[in-house]
């Protein structure tokens, strides 16, 4: 059983299709026996993935900084809820507790987390899989822009190749450790 850290949006104003995606991911992780590590909020996709995982018998670990406990409405239903003193310690603990990372659609916070684990993987600080679920082409613009930086030398091909980009939940599960 692997601990899978999921980065995704905590916004409460999302289209239902994104919440449905998160719900499907949470259920799929639980069905595969994975532990879910999340940002510890119960709002938006973050809450949907965690509540879905638990509804299917999965174990959830939420990691949330004190400053966001009230703002993101802490997921007090987590099997383990860890409150940290800040965002940096939150990310470090999530990285430490996880065997792999899966990024779903999200905003600036999700991108920050993705780039942190992707960069540290490329720099060999860890060898954990970093998977990006590009559902409905959500990250298409970002991926195209990053690809355009390769010829100029701003981004190395090896760095782009370190990110596992998938378009379906089944592909994401296949890219994660068993």
Helices and strands as residue ranges (DSSP letters): E 3-7, H 16-31, E 35-38, H 44-55, E 60-65, H 66-69, E 80-84, H 87-97, E 100-103, H 108-122, E 129-133, G 135-137, H 140-148, H 157-162, E 164-166, H 169-175
